Amino acid sequence: MIKWILGILALIILAVAGTCFYGYKQLTGGGNSATVTMAGTPERIFAALATADSMALWMSDSKIEGPFGKGLLAVGDTLRSRSAAKPDSATAVSSSFDGDWIVREVNAPTLLVMEMVSDSAGVRKVVLVRRDSLAAMGDSTTVVTTFSSPLFDSLATTVRDSSKAGSSMLSGANKIMLGAMRMGTQGELEVLKKRVEGK
């Protein structure tokens, strides 16, 4: 009887471990970039991508507070991002983190760079960098959104010298965060695509 119980317990543990591993591979296997091709010129897509009014509509994972009614974002503009996730969607992949997105570079209609900063103990640190690159593809435009995390990179470099295990854990956490951002942003870009194409 005990052997049966131990056998069933072992199967349950293996199933849970397999599910966790599959989820980890799903998050990290696609890298840190989301790519979507939309019908329209780079100028049109960039206008939809880089105005606060439009972002508030297609960034479904976030509640955006920003410089509404002023057209294209400009260097120095700040967008407040607050999670719009519902209580019952805790297990859903979200690209939303509470923080302030500060516009660092605008090169219409090909590039938008923003940094998410967060206050920790009164110190503002750059948590994420988001780069939206646009390229014409015939009658369409391909948008590639890439994320990086200077904060995690800095921490990993600091920890690497003292703890290999700690560095590996930070690296894994960084991959999970960037993977979650990629998957969530992929969905948001698909929403933008439908809005632009009138679907």
MDTraj code that builds the backbone (N, CA, C; nanometers):
import mdtraj as md
import numpy as np

residues = "MET ILE LYS TRP ILE LEU GLY ILE LEU ALA LEU ILE ILE LEU ALA VAL ALA GLY THR CYS PHE TYR GLY TYR LYS GLN LEU THR GLY GLY GLY ASN SER ALA THR VAL THR MET ALA GLY THR PRO GLU ARG ILE PHE ALA ALA LEU ALA THR ALA ASP SER MET ALA LEU TRP MET SER ASP SER LYS ILE GLU GLY PRO PHE GLY LYS GLY LEU LEU ALA VAL GLY ASP THR LEU ARG SER ARG SER ALA ALA LYS PRO ASP SER ALA THR ALA VAL SER SER SER PHE ASP GLY ASP TRP ILE VAL ARG GLU VAL ASN ALA PRO THR LEU LEU VAL MET GLU MET VAL SER ASP SER ALA GLY VAL ARG LYS VAL VAL LEU VAL ARG ARG ASP SER LEU ALA ALA MET GLY ASP SER THR THR VAL VAL THR THR PHE SER SER PRO LEU PHE ASP SER LEU ALA THR THR VAL ARG ASP SER SER LYS ALA GLY SER SER MET LEU SER GLY ALA ASN LYS ILE MET LEU GLY ALA MET ARG MET GLY THR GLN GLY GLU LEU GLU VAL LEU LYS LYS ARG VAL GLU GLY LYS".split()
xyz = np.array([
    [0.0829, -0.1208, 0.0000],
    [0.0000, 0.0000, 0.0000],
    [0.0864, 0.1260, 0.0000],
    [0.1911, 0.1240, 0.0853],
    [0.2798, 0.2399, 0.0938],
    [0.3519, 0.2618, -0.0390],
    [0.3899, 0.1493, -0.1044],
    [0.4576, 0.1619, -0.2336],
    [0.3673, 0.2305, -0.3356],
    [0.2371, 0.1951, -0.3339],
    [0.1420, 0.2585, -0.4256],
    [0.1327, 0.4085, -0.3974],
    [0.1233, 0.4438, -0.2696],
    [0.1119, 0.5854, -0.2322],
    [0.2371, 0.6622, -0.2748],
    [0.3544, 0.6019, -0.2480],
    [0.4795, 0.6669, -0.2863],
    [0.4907, 0.6802, -0.4383],
    [0.4426, 0.5775, -0.5091],
    [0.4454, 0.5818, -0.6551],
    [0.3580, 0.6933, -0.7097],
    [0.2356, 0.7048, -0.6541],
    [0.1438, 0.8109, -0.6972],
    [0.2021, 0.9483, -0.6647],
    [0.2619, 0.9609, -0.5449],
    [0.3230, 1.0873, -0.5040],
    [0.4368, 1.1254, -0.5985],
    [0.5157, 1.0258, -0.6380],
    [0.6266, 1.0516, -0.7303],
    [0.5748, 1.1008, -0.8651],
    [0.4651, 1.0390, -0.9132],
    [0.4051, 1.0816, -1.0399],
    [0.3543, 1.2247, -1.0314],
    [0.2921, 1.2593, -0.9182],
    [0.2413, 1.3957, -0.8992],
    [0.3564, 1.4961, -0.9010],
    [0.4648, 1.4620, -0.8308],
    [0.5820, 1.5506, -0.8263],
    [0.6408, 1.5695, -0.9659],
    [0.6497, 1.4593, -1.0413],
    [0.7021, 1.4674, -1.1775],
    [0.6126, 1.5530, -1.2661],
    [0.4801, 1.5383, -1.2491],
    [0.3856, 1.6162, -1.3294],
    [0.3985, 1.7651, -1.2994],
    [0.4084, 1.7980, -1.1703],
    [0.4233, 1.9389, -1.1308],
    [0.5547, 1.9955, -1.1834],
    [0.6622, 1.9178, -1.1687],
    [0.7930, 1.9631, -1.2162],
    [0.7918, 1.9830, -1.3673],
    [0.7265, 1.8888, -1.4384],
    [0.7173, 1.9003, -1.5838],
    [0.6392, 2.0229, -1.6262],
    [0.5290, 2.0507, -1.5545],
    [0.4480, 2.1685, -1.5855],
    [0.5267, 2.2967, -1.5626],
    [0.5991, 2.3024, -1.4508],
    [0.6809, 2.4205, -1.4198],
    [0.7896, 2.4401, -1.5248],
    [0.8531, 2.3291, -1.5652],
    [0.9593, 2.3375, -1.6652],
    [0.9033, 2.3841, -1.7988],
    [0.7851, 2.3314, -1.8356],
    [0.7214, 2.3717, -1.9616],
    [0.6883, 2.5204, -1.9591],
    [0.6342, 2.5667, -1.8460],
    [0.6011, 2.7084, -1.8330],
    [0.7249, 2.7957, -1.8424],
    [0.8332, 2.7509, -1.7785],
    [0.9592, 2.8253, -1.7834],
    [1.0114, 2.8341, -1.9268],
    [1.0060, 2.7219, -1.9994],
    [1.0540, 2.7213, -2.1378],
    [0.9670, 2.8089, -2.2264],
    [0.8355, 2.8116, -2.1994],
    [0.7460, 2.8971, -2.2769],
    [0.7815, 3.0437, -2.2568],
    [0.8117, 3.0805, -2.1328],
    [0.8437, 3.2195, -2.1023],
    [0.9796, 3.2600, -2.1582],
    [1.0781, 3.1729, -2.1436],
    [1.2148, 3.2114, -2.1779],
    [1.2582, 3.1688, -2.3176],
    [1.1859, 3.0739, -2.3773],
    [1.2286, 3.0196, -2.5059],
    [1.2196, 3.1174, -2.6216],
    [1.1318, 3.2172, -2.6093],
    [1.1119, 3.3115, -2.7196],
    [1.1987, 3.4350, -2.7130],
    [1.2909, 3.4386, -2.6173],
    [1.3795, 3.5534, -2.6086],
    [1.3128, 3.6745, -2.5461],
    [1.3609, 3.7918, -2.5826],
    [1.3130, 3.9154, -2.5203],
    [1.2503, 4.0127, -2.6196],
    [1.2095, 3.9617, -2.7367],
    [1.1518, 4.0483, -2.8398],
    [1.0167, 3.9976, -2.8879],
    [0.9246, 4.0911, -2.9099],
    [0.7937, 4.0612, -2.9690],
    [0.7896, 4.1235, -3.1079],
    [0.7365, 4.0498, -3.2054],
    [0.7348, 4.0975, -3.3441],
    [0.5963, 4.0801, -3.4048],
    [0.5453, 4.1878, -3.4644],
    [0.4154, 4.1832, -3.5321],
    [0.4240, 4.2676, -3.6589],
    [0.3692, 4.2163, -3.7691],
    [0.3622, 4.2907, -3.8946],
    [0.2195, 4.3387, -3.9166],
    [0.2046, 4.4687, -3.9467],
    [0.0725, 4.5300, -3.9613],
    [0.0610, 4.5977, -4.0976],
    [-0.0606, 4.5993, -4.1511],
    [-0.0865, 4.6684, -4.2766],
    [-0.0870, 4.8186, -4.2511],
    [-0.0016, 4.8912, -4.3226],
    [0.0051, 5.0361, -4.3045],
    [0.1476, 5.0860, -4.3149],
    [0.1624, 5.2151, -4.3354],
    [0.2949, 5.2753, -4.3471],
    [0.3587, 5.2912, -4.2090],
    [0.4919, 5.3006, -4.2037],
    [0.5577, 5.3238, -4.0747],
    [0.5064, 5.4495, -4.0050],
    [0.4762, 5.5544, -4.0832],
    [0.4264, 5.6787, -4.0247],
    [0.2943, 5.6560, -3.9523],
    [0.2054, 5.5798, -4.0146],
    [0.0746, 5.5548, -3.9537],
    [0.0881, 5.4669, -3.8298],
    [0.1687, 5.3623, -3.8402],
    [0.1854, 5.2709, -3.7271],
    [0.2539, 5.3424, -3.6112],
    [0.3542, 5.4236, -3.6420],
    [0.4267, 5.4945, -3.5362],
    [0.3340, 5.5911, -3.4633],
    [0.2461, 5.6568, -3.5382],
    [0.1514, 5.7498, -3.4763],
    [0.0601, 5.6773, -3.3781],
    [0.0213, 5.5533, -3.4126],
    [-0.0648, 5.4753, -3.3231],
    [0.0136, 5.4189, -3.2052],
    [0.1425, 5.3951, -3.2283],
    [0.2273, 5.3330, -3.1264],
    [0.2806, 5.4335, -3.0249],
    [0.2994, 5.5574, -3.0684],
    [0.3740, 5.6540, -2.9872],
    [0.2937, 5.7768, -2.9461],
    [0.1644, 5.7613, -2.9260],
    [0.0837, 5.8689, -2.8679],
    [0.0131, 5.8134, -2.7449],
    [0.0069, 5.8930, -2.6399],
    [-0.0514, 5.8462, -2.5138],
    [-0.1978, 5.8077, -2.5306],
    [-0.2716, 5.8840, -2.6122],
    [-0.4140, 5.8549, -2.6319],
    [-0.4335, 5.7165, -2.6921],
    [-0.3513, 5.6827, -2.7922],
    [-0.3618, 5.5520, -2.8567],
    [-0.3131, 5.4409, -2.7644],
    [-0.2042, 5.4646, -2.6930],
    [-0.1487, 5.3629, -2.6034],
    [-0.2482, 5.3229, -2.4953],
    [-0.3268, 5.4188, -2.4492],
    [-0.4261, 5.3902, -2.3451],
    [-0.5323, 5.2931, -2.3952],
    [-0.5483, 5.2839, -2.5279],
    [-0.6497, 5.1959, -2.5861],
    [-0.5974, 5.0551, -2.6126],
    [-0.4746, 5.0436, -2.6617],
    [-0.4268, 4.9098, -2.6986],
    [-0.3389, 4.8441, -2.5930],
    [-0.2905, 4.9187, -2.4951],
    [-0.2148, 4.8569, -2.3854],
    [-0.3136, 4.8064, -2.2815],
    [-0.3762, 4.6941, -2.3115],
    [-0.4879, 4.6440, -2.2306],
    [-0.4467, 4.5967, -2.0919],
    [-0.3185, 4.5630, -2.0721],
    [-0.2726, 4.5154, -1.9413],
    [-0.2457, 4.6295, -1.8438],
    [-0.2481, 4.7534, -1.8940],
    [-0.2094, 4.8674, -1.8112],
    [-0.3117, 4.9794, -1.8176],
    [-0.3152, 5.0565, -1.7106],
    [-0.3878, 5.1825, -1.7108],
    [-0.2836, 5.2921, -1.7307],
    [-0.2914, 5.3587, -1.8442],
    [-0.1904, 5.4572, -1.8797],
    [-0.2360, 5.5974, -1.8409],
    [-0.1503, 5.6677, -1.7707],
    [-0.1718, 5.8086, -1.7404],
    [-0.0559, 5.8856, -1.8014],
    [-0.0878, 5.9788, -1.8917],
    [0.0214, 6.0490, -1.9572],
    [-0.0219, 6.1791, -2.0196],
    [0.0628, 6.2336, -2.1055],
    [0.0323, 6.3609, -2.1716],
    [-0.0682, 6.3421, -2.2847],
    [-0.1961, 6.3303, -2.2496],
    [-0.2990, 6.3076, -2.3502],
    [-0.3249, 6.4345, -2.4317],
    [-0.3694, 6.4140, -2.5562],
    [-0.4115, 6.5255, -2.6398],
    [-0.2997, 6.6094, -2.6970],
    [-0.1761, 6.5600, -2.6962],
    [-0.0641, 6.6410, -2.7453],
    [0.0078, 6.5799, -2.8647],
    [-0.0432, 6.4697, -2.9173],
    [0.0215, 6.4084, -3.0322],
    [0.1344, 6.3154, -2.9919],
    [0.2362, 6.3068, -3.0775],
    [0.3460, 6.2135, -3.0541],
    [0.4187, 6.2428, -2.9234],
    [0.4636, 6.1356, -2.8609],
    [0.5445, 6.1505, -2.7408],
    [0.6757, 6.2210, -2.7748],
    [0.7299, 6.2911, -2.6769],
    [0.8571, 6.3604, -2.6946],
    [0.9534, 6.3160, -2.5854],
    [1.0819, 6.3333, -2.6109],
    [1.1838, 6.2967, -2.5122],
    [1.1571, 6.3702, -2.3809],
    [1.1559, 6.2943, -2.2723],
    [1.1292, 6.3516, -2.1410],
    [0.9871, 6.3315, -2.0921],
    [0.8943, 6.2980, -2.1835],
    [0.7558, 6.2710, -2.1424],
    [0.7522, 6.1507, -2.0488],
    [0.6578, 6.1543, -1.9548],
    [0.6426, 6.0449, -1.8586],
    [0.5040, 5.9839, -1.8691],
    [0.4998, 5.8526, -1.8785],
    [0.3742, 5.7773, -1.8799],
    [0.3678, 5.6947, -1.7523],
    [0.2638, 5.7152, -1.6741],
    [0.2453, 5.6328, -1.5546],
    [0.1705, 5.5059, -1.5945],
    [0.2273, 5.3928, -1.5584],
    [0.1677, 5.2630, -1.5903],
    [0.1247, 5.1946, -1.4619],
    [-0.0042, 5.1629, -1.4551],
    [-0.0582, 5.0930, -1.3388],
    [-0.1278, 4.9667, -1.3863],
    [-0.1087, 4.8577, -1.3141],
    [-0.1648, 4.7295, -1.3541],
    [-0.3156, 4.7363, -1.3658],
    [-0.3663, 4.6825, -1.4779],
    [-0.5104, 4.6765, -1.4987],
    [-0.5614, 4.5346, -1.4833],
    [-0.4748, 4.4441, -1.4336],
    [-0.5123, 4.3033, -1.4182],
    [-0.6231, 4.2881, -1.3158],
    [-0.7171, 4.2010, -1.3449],
    [-0.8269, 4.1736, -1.2532],
    [-0.7813, 4.0733, -1.1471],
    [-0.8450, 4.0736, -1.0307],
    [-0.8055, 3.9815, -0.9235],
    [-0.8059, 3.8356, -0.9648],
    [-0.8967, 3.7989, -1.0570],
    [-0.9070, 3.6583, -1.0949],
    [-0.8141, 3.6231, -1.2105],
    [-0.7266, 3.7157, -1.2504],
    [-0.6374, 3.6875, -1.3621],
    [-0.4922, 3.6792, -1.3167],
    [-0.4735, 3.6361, -1.1929],
    [-0.3387, 3.6329, -1.1349],
    [-0.2461, 3.5380, -1.2095],
    [-0.3035, 3.4369, -1.2726],
    [-0.2199, 3.3399, -1.3416],
    [-0.1955, 3.3776, -1.4861],
    [-0.2576, 3.4843, -1.5334],
    [-0.2416, 3.5248, -1.6722],
    [-0.1066, 3.5929, -1.6918],
    [-0.0512, 3.5797, -1.8130],
    [0.0738, 3.6473, -1.8440],
    [0.0441, 3.7938, -1.8673],
    [0.1146, 3.8795, -1.7972],
    [0.0915, 4.0227, -1.8077],
    [0.2208, 4.0939, -1.8426],
    [0.2093, 4.1998, -1.9239],
    [0.3263, 4.2807, -1.9563],
    [0.3258, 4.4076, -1.8739],
    [0.2474, 4.4106, -1.7661],
    [0.2307, 4.5319, -1.6879],
    [0.3092, 4.5283, -1.5580],
    [0.3873, 4.6326, -1.5358],
    [0.4541, 4.6551, -1.4087],
    [0.4215, 4.7972, -1.3663],
    [0.3900, 4.8160, -1.2375],
    [0.3644, 4.9509, -1.1892],
    [0.4942, 5.0307, -1.1905],
    [0.4900, 5.1464, -1.2539],
    [0.6087, 5.2303, -1.2615],
    [0.5867, 5.3425, -1.3601],
    [0.6902, 5.4194, -1.3829],
    [0.6843, 5.5311, -1.4768],
    [0.7711, 5.5007, -1.5979],
    [0.7103, 5.5103, -1.7172],
    [0.7862, 5.4982, -1.8410],
    [0.8296, 5.6381, -1.8822],
    [0.9594, 5.6600, -1.8951],
    [1.0123, 5.7892, -1.9375],
    [1.0671, 5.7757, -2.0795],
    [1.0212, 5.8628, -2.1684],
    [1.0640, 5.8583, -2.3081],
    [1.2078, 5.9088, -2.3182],
    [1.2966, 5.8259, -2.3740],
    [1.4380, 5.8610, -2.3850],
    [1.4802, 5.8952, -2.5271],
    [1.4116, 5.8374, -2.6255],
    [1.4500, 5.8641, -2.7647],
    [1.3280, 5.8496, -2.8546],
    [1.3099, 5.9465, -2.9440],
    [1.2027, 5.9413, -3.0433],
    [1.2642, 5.9725, -3.1790],
    [1.2577, 5.8768, -3.2692],
    [1.3073, 5.8962, -3.4053],
    [1.1982, 5.8492, -3.5004],
    [1.0957, 5.9351, -3.5169],
    [0.9805, 5.8986, -3.5994],
    [1.0233, 5.8853, -3.7458],
    [0.9729, 5.7835, -3.8177],
    [0.8772, 5.6820, -3.7715],
    [0.9425, 5.5457, -3.7489],
    [1.0652, 5.5434, -3.6992],
    [1.1356, 5.4150, -3.6924],
    [1.1735, 5.3679, -3.5521],
    [1.1780, 5.4576, -3.4526],
    [1.2285, 5.4135, -3.3222],
    [1.1681, 5.4929, -3.2068],
    [1.1270, 5.4185, -3.1039],
    [1.0813, 5.4775, -2.9778],
    [1.1498, 5.4011, -2.8647],
    [1.2182, 5.4731, -2.7767],
    [1.2873, 5.4103, -2.6640],
    [1.2340, 5.4696, -2.5341],
    [1.1924, 5.3815, -2.4425],
    [1.1428, 5.4256, -2.3126],
    [1.2103, 5.3454, -2.2019],
    [1.2267, 5.4090, -2.0873],
    [1.2817, 5.3427, -1.9697],
    [1.1782, 5.3418, -1.8589],
    [1.1599, 5.2254, -1.7956],
    [1.0728, 5.2200, -1.6784],
    [1.1582, 5.2397, -1.5542],
    [1.1230, 5.3423, -1.4772],
    [1.1956, 5.3698, -1.3536],
    [1.1051, 5.3412, -1.2351],
    [1.1656, 5.2992, -1.1270],
    [1.0906, 5.2676, -1.0060],
    [1.1656, 5.3219, -0.8853],
    [1.0904, 5.3725, -0.7882],
    [1.1513, 5.4238, -0.6653],
    [1.1715, 5.3103, -0.5658],
    [1.2913, 5.2953, -0.5167],
    [1.3221, 5.1954, -0.4147],
    [1.4069, 5.2625, -0.3077],
    [1.3485, 5.2765, -0.1896],
    [1.4177, 5.3443, -0.0783],
    [1.4584, 5.4851, -0.1179],
    [1.3707, 5.5487, -0.1962],
    [1.3968, 5.6862, -0.2353],
    [1.4937, 5.7022, -0.3506],
    [1.5388, 5.5903, -0.4089],
    [1.6334, 5.5945, -0.5205],
    [1.5630, 5.5475, -0.6475],
    [1.5680, 5.6304, -0.7516],
    [1.5051, 5.5931, -0.8782],
    [1.6028, 5.5107, -0.9614],
    [1.5584, 5.3910, -0.9980],
    [1.6428, 5.3016, -1.0758],
    [1.5711, 5.2606, -1.2039],
    [1.6495, 5.2390, -1.3093],
    [1.5946, 5.1923, -1.4364],
    [1.5748, 5.0414, -1.4280],
    [1.4480, 4.9995, -1.4292],
    [1.4155, 4.8574, -1.4183],
    [1.4144, 4.7914, -1.5552],
    [1.3523, 4.8585, -1.6528],
    [1.3378, 4.8027, -1.7867],
    [1.3659, 4.9085, -1.8924],
    [1.4149, 4.8631, -2.0065],
    [1.4276, 4.9483, -2.1244],
    [1.3472, 4.8832, -2.2358],
    [1.2620, 4.9624, -2.2996],
    [1.1787, 4.9127, -2.4094],
    [1.2159, 4.9868, -2.5376],
    [1.2473, 4.9108, -2.6423],
    [1.2799, 4.9682, -2.7735],
    [1.1794, 4.9173, -2.8757],
    [1.1042, 5.0089, -2.9343],
    [1.0110, 4.9755, -3.0423],
    [1.0737, 5.0199, -3.1739],
    [1.1079, 4.9229, -3.2587],
    [1.1689, 4.9522, -3.3886],
    [1.0702, 4.9192, -3.4995],
    [1.0580, 5.0082, -3.5978],
    [0.9644, 4.9890, -3.7077],
    [1.0402, 4.9860, -3.8395],
    [0.9988, 4.8952, -3.9296],
    [1.0615, 4.8845, -4.0610],
    [0.9548, 4.8546, -4.1652],
    [0.9610, 4.9251, -4.2778],
    [0.8651, 4.9039, -4.3859],
    [0.8910, 4.7695, -4.4521],
    [0.7815, 4.6961, -4.4786],
    [0.7881, 4.5677, -4.5479],
    [0.6819, 4.5698, -4.6568],
    [0.7156, 4.6264, -4.7735],
    [0.6162, 4.6418, -4.8787],
    [0.5093, 4.7407, -4.8367],
    [0.3828, 4.6958, -4.8398],
    [0.2717, 4.7806, -4.7972],
    [0.2471, 4.7714, -4.6468],
    [0.3284, 4.6950, -4.5777],
    [0.3093, 4.6748, -4.4341],
    [0.4286, 4.7280, -4.3551],
    [0.4158, 4.7207, -4.2242],
    [0.5228, 4.7645, -4.1342],
    [0.5428, 4.6587, -4.0260],
    [0.6670, 4.6219, -4.0034],
    [0.6993, 4.5268, -3.8971],
    [0.7463, 4.6022, -3.7734],
    [0.6827, 4.5707, -3.6610],
    [0.7195, 4.6310, -3.5331],
    [0.7925, 4.5256, -3.4497],
    [0.9110, 4.5595, -3.4034],
    [0.9878, 4.4711, -3.3156],
    [1.0087, 4.5437, -3.1831],
    [0.9521, 4.4884, -3.0763],
    [0.9664, 4.5469, -2.9429],
    [1.0615, 4.4604, -2.8618],
    [1.1703, 4.5203, -2.8158],
    [1.2745, 4.4484, -2.7430],
    [1.2898, 4.5049, -2.6024],
    [1.3039, 4.4155, -2.5059],
    [1.3193, 4.4564, -2.3662],
    [1.4566, 4.4166, -2.3133],
    [1.5088, 4.4993, -2.2240],
    [1.6301, 4.4657, -2.1497],
    [1.6149, 4.5196, -2.0084],
    [1.6958, 4.4682, -1.9171],
    [1.6849, 4.5099, -1.7774],
    [1.8218, 4.5480, -1.7212],
    [1.8565, 4.6768, -1.7261],
    [1.9845, 4.7217, -1.6698],
    [1.9987, 4.6873, -1.5219],
    [1.8874, 4.6923, -1.4479],
    [1.8923, 4.6636, -1.3047],
    [1.9359, 4.5200, -1.2795],
    [1.8725, 4.4243, -1.3491],
    [1.9085, 4.2837, -1.3312],
    [2.0500, 4.2571, -1.3814],
    [2.0877, 4.3209, -1.4925],
    [2.2228, 4.3017, -1.5451],
    [2.3272, 4.3481, -1.4438],
    [2.2999, 4.4626, -1.3809],
    [2.3918, 4.5165, -1.2808],
    [2.4009, 4.4250, -1.1587],
    [2.2846, 4.3775, -1.1130],
    [2.2830, 4.2883, -0.9970],
    [2.3554, 4.1574, -1.0269],
    [2.3319, 4.1033, -1.1468],
    [2.3953, 3.9768, -1.1843],
    [2.5469, 3.9914, -1.1887],
    [2.5942, 4.1055, -1.2391],
    [2.7383, 4.1300, -1.2446],
    [2.7976, 4.1388, -1.1045],
    [2.7245, 4.2048, -1.0143],
    [2.7717, 4.2200, -0.8765],
    [2.7763, 4.0864, -0.8034],
    [2.6709, 4.0059, -0.8235],
    [2.6597, 3.8788, -0.7520],
    [2.7519, 3.7727, -0.8105],
    [2.7807, 3.7824, -0.9411],
    [2.8585, 3.6788, -1.0091],
    [2.9931, 3.6533, -0.9413],
    [3.0545, 3.7598, -0.8921],
    [3.1867, 3.7458, -0.8308],
    [3.1829, 3.6740, -0.6961],
    [3.0672, 3.6765, -0.6301],
    [3.0601, 3.6181, -0.4958],
    [2.9807, 3.4883, -0.4885],
    [2.8871, 3.4695, -0.5810],
    [2.8019, 3.3506, -0.5738],
    [2.7555, 3.3091, -0.7126],
    [2.8072, 3.1971, -0.7591],
    [2.7666, 3.1459, -0.8897],
    [2.6200, 3.1059, -0.8892],
    [2.5758, 3.0438, -0.7786],
    [2.4355, 3.0021, -0.7672],
    [2.3436, 3.1238, -0.7661],
    [2.3823, 3.2268, -0.6911],
    [2.3017, 3.3486, -0.6855],
    [2.2926, 3.4156, -0.8203],
    [2.4025, 3.4170, -0.8942],
    [2.4042, 3.4757, -1.0276],
    [2.3117, 3.3998, -1.1219],
    [2.3120, 3.2660, -1.1115],
    [2.2249, 3.1832, -1.1961],
    [2.0780, 3.2085, -1.1654],
    [2.0462, 3.2244, -1.0371],
    [1.9079, 3.2520, -0.9977],
    [1.8623, 3.3873, -1.0507],
    [1.9490, 3.4883, -1.0419],
    [1.9150, 3.6206, -1.0939],
    [1.8970, 3.6163, -1.2451],
    [1.9836, 3.5411, -1.3114],
    [1.9735, 3.5275, -1.4566],
    [1.8417, 3.4618, -1.4960],
    [1.8026, 3.3577, -1.4215],
    [1.6757, 3.2908, -1.4486],
    [1.5575, 3.3820, -1.4247],
    [1.5620, 3.4590, -1.3150],
    [1.4537, 3.5531, -1.2845],
    [1.4437, 3.6605, -1.3916],
    [1.5587, 3.7054, -1.4408],
    [1.5606, 3.8064, -1.5467],
    [1.4971, 3.7526, -1.6742],
    [1.5301, 3.6280, -1.7099],
    [1.4722, 3.5661, -1.8292],
    [1.3214, 3.5527, -1.8167],
    [1.2746, 3.5161, -1.6968],
    [1.1303, 3.5021, -1.6746],
    [1.0609, 3.6369, -1.6898],
    [1.1184, 3.7426, -1.6304],
    [1.0576, 3.8748, -1.6393],
    [1.0530, 3.9245, -1.7837],
    [1.1651, 3.9122, -1.8553],
    [1.1689, 3.9580, -1.9936],
    [1.0774, 3.8733, -2.0815],
    [1.0691, 3.7433, -2.0516],
    [0.9788, 3.6568, -2.1267],
    [0.8338, 3.6943, -2.1053],
    [0.7990, 3.7276, -1.9810],
    [0.6621, 3.7708, -1.9513],
    [0.6300, 3.9009, -2.0230],
    [0.7261, 3.9933, -2.0255],
    [0.7069, 4.1188, -2.0975],
    [0.6871, 4.0925, -2.2465],
    [0.7686, 4.0016, -2.3017],
    [0.7570, 3.9697, -2.4440],
    [0.6203, 3.9126, -2.4776],
    [0.5751, 3.8139, -2.3984],
    [0.4480, 3.7486, -2.4275],
    [0.3307, 3.8450, -2.4106],
    [0.3343, 3.9256, -2.3044],
    [0.2267, 4.0216, -2.2842],
    [0.2239, 4.1266, -2.3927],
    [0.3419, 4.1757, -2.4314],
    [0.3511, 4.2784, -2.5354],
    [0.3105, 4.2234, -2.6711],
    [0.3409, 4.0958, -2.6962],
    [0.2976, 4.0330, -2.8211],
    [0.1459, 4.0431, -2.8345],
    [0.0758, 4.0140, -2.7254],
    [-0.0699, 4.0238, -2.7270],
    [-0.1175, 4.1661, -2.7470],
    [-0.0503, 4.2619, -2.6835],
    [-0.0903, 4.4023, -2.6985],
    [-0.0654, 4.4528, -2.8399],
    [0.0447, 4.4109, -2.9015],
    [0.0715, 4.4508, -3.0398],
    [-0.0312, 4.3910, -3.1353],
    [-0.0802, 4.2719, -3.1030],
    [-0.1868, 4.2126, -3.1847],
    [-0.3147, 4.2957, -3.1738],
    [-0.3412, 4.3495, -3.0535],
    [-0.4564, 4.4393, -3.0352],
    [-0.4368, 4.5654, -3.1184],
    [-0.3157, 4.6215, -3.1159],
    [-0.2853, 4.7401, -3.1965],
    [-0.3031, 4.7100, -3.3446],
    [-0.2582, 4.5936, -3.3878],
    [-0.2719, 4.5522, -3.5280],
    [-0.4186, 4.5531, -3.5707],
    [-0.5060, 4.4972, -3.4867],
    [-0.6488, 4.4938, -3.5194],
    [-0.7076, 4.6342, -3.5273],
    [-0.6652, 4.7223, -3.4381],
    [-0.7155, 4.8595, -3.4395],
    [-0.6694, 4.9326, -3.5657],
    [-0.5424, 4.9144, -3.5997],
    [-0.4871, 4.9817, -3.7176],
    [-0.5522, 4.9308, -3.8452],
    [-0.5751, 4.7999, -3.8503],
    [-0.6313, 4.7392, -3.9710],
    [-0.7834, 4.7402, -3.9718],
    [-0.8444, 4.7935, -3.8658],
    [-0.9897, 4.8059, -3.8603],
    [-1.0617, 4.6746, -3.8492],
    [-1.0019, 4.5779, -3.7791],
    [-1.0647, 4.4454, -3.7654],
    [-1.1343, 4.4331, -3.6313],
])
top = md.Topology()
chain = top.add_chain()
for i, resn in enumerate(residues, 1):
    res = top.add_residue(resn, chain, resSeq=i)
    for name in ("N", "CA", "C"):
        top.add_atom(name, md.element.get_by_symbol(name[0]), res)
traj = md.Trajectory(xyz[None], top)
